[in-house]
């Protein structure tokens, strides 16, 4: 495919289509509206369907309904809409329905600043819905990466039968970059596994190898029950303690046992580094530049860019930071993912760089934090 | 004699449509009207000779929300108020399926009111059955959007001061092409309305007026389940009868019948035309 000038939101829509997304339901909200607009135009061209629902709650509900019908399905929103979707995101986790939820983060809380970038929904992405549950969240830092991670989000959703959140930010959503998209033939697409068992023997939530249930789309001859209540292997509600907790542990385990597949990150210069910078999303661009500036000044700085932010890359961070004196974590919030970093490497090693004023963090601010450590030492 | 000859067939309905693997009894109180609505749905589906694989039964939360688990269709028990939105997604990707949505009055009209009016306006091909018992039964008798003015409820201990929604009239105003109201006393009529609703191209609403004798009925001293069933019989009139009554005479009456049956283009069929057009323009 030839190079194009493309916006992050557009790359997200094109990535979804390339992944096989054939259903989108959404509600207008800045800075994610472009994704809905593009899907409204593009989906029917490929035989897919778009609907603008009456609110974000209806949007995620329609997405789950479409996925139950067998379609790869997605919605896109920003913070306020993401908050409204939380109950049904939990439903998708509980009932194990694949779907992709895009949150193009803007500055919150509340209406906040709709056109300003932020990374304030990191914890909401992990813990926004009630109860214990697994969660996969990916965060791109460029337009091309938005395309790739959107494809990846669908693949994870279909492979693990779980909702996957693509946590973009306003900078990435609205930024235009020259991108070269991959040849569609080379894109890896994961399709729902289904079952080989005949309908009369079929149990939708039977504990299969890899802990992923063989859910068959509605309308294909396998009649069964799906509920947000705790349920047994047939999908029927259960109140038995010996069924409830093992089941809950299974849906968490199905993600945790596949971390080597799910944890995506880039790292460089970690081997001989004295300071490590950990960043994700739009902030990773400033961080990368700061790392380069510091190296020009002779500092030994390693860089770890997280693409998968949930589950948190605990062992990766632990391993990268174990010989290091300092870790710098810049975020466009008052400190969210840094809590995980501090938990893993210890608070004494970590220097936070935070902005929640609607502006991006400048490389100079991160550079100052890197050099401040040197001075302290 | 017609009814007698129907008996052997009727007796097999539970074998054909109830889930053998599901642990019975059901969650409903003895004397509840919800099972009667479920029976009417089963007989309607059977009468239409629909393939069970092509039928989806969805619900939200509440006593009525527990209906789908017992029947051998594709069943989806969703979140409170959102069943119509889940059903919208399912119907769009499986337009050939008969998608039936059962909701209580609180589910359909309070928390789910927005989805209800918009599904009607959009005219997507769903069958929406609202079991109206005028209360939140599962949580113990709080006032709902259809609780009568002046009634006692656990959250209206001094009497209810809000006006109730007329469900069928609301659905007509919101644009639904088919709207009927029946009661759980008039079972055969209810089955007929549900049959018509399933057959209708578009968003078809059936309000099934029921009661809750264990919460609202008990608090208001409206009597036992048979007493409340008798009230449905005695206090309801047909649309035809209502036409000849004054406003005062109609006070407190339940008006039964088909309120509207009109042809409006159905959403998924219109969307198919969008696909044809988009693909032609892209080519």
Interface residues (C-beta under 8 A of the other chain):
Chain A: X22 X23 X25 X41 X44 X45 X47 X49 X51 X53 X54 X55 X57 X58 X59 X61 X62 X63 X64 X65 X66 X67 X68 X69 X70 X71 X73 X87 X88 X91 X217 X218 X219 X220 X221 X223 X224 X225 X226 X227 X228 X229 X234 X236 X237
Chain B: X19 X21 X22 X23 X52 X53 X54 X56 X58 X68 X69 X72 X73 X74 X75 X76 X77 X78 X79 X82 X85 X86 X87 X88 X89 X90 X91 X92 X93 X94 X96 X97 X114 X115 X118 X271 X274 X275 X277 X278 X279 X282
